Amino acid sequence: MVWEVSARLMKPIEKNHQKVKKWNPPPAQTLKVNIYCAFIMEKKSGGWGFIVRDTNEAAVLASAARLDSVHDAFCAEAQACLATITAMST
């Protein structure tokens, strides 16, 4: 089962093999950022990752890391967002 995590929502995503949602590119002259995070409640650990793509779907920037100590899924997502913003501003 795949989980969708957002700041206020955590719900399972049902895999429907008949409907496949394709990645939609951003408008011209813009970048699209996809941020991912994981949280393992039993271990209070997780990880994050992000990828930045242009209108041609080419990866411009990407990174990922483990989180050895994280309180909950919201904190994992916050760490992912912070790492993304930091990487994009340098």
Secondary structure, 3 states (H helix, E strand, C coil): CEEEECCCCEEEECCCCCCCCCCCCCCCCCCEEEEEEEEECCCCEEEEEEEEECCCCCEEEEEEEEECCCCCHHHHHHHHHHHHHHHHHC
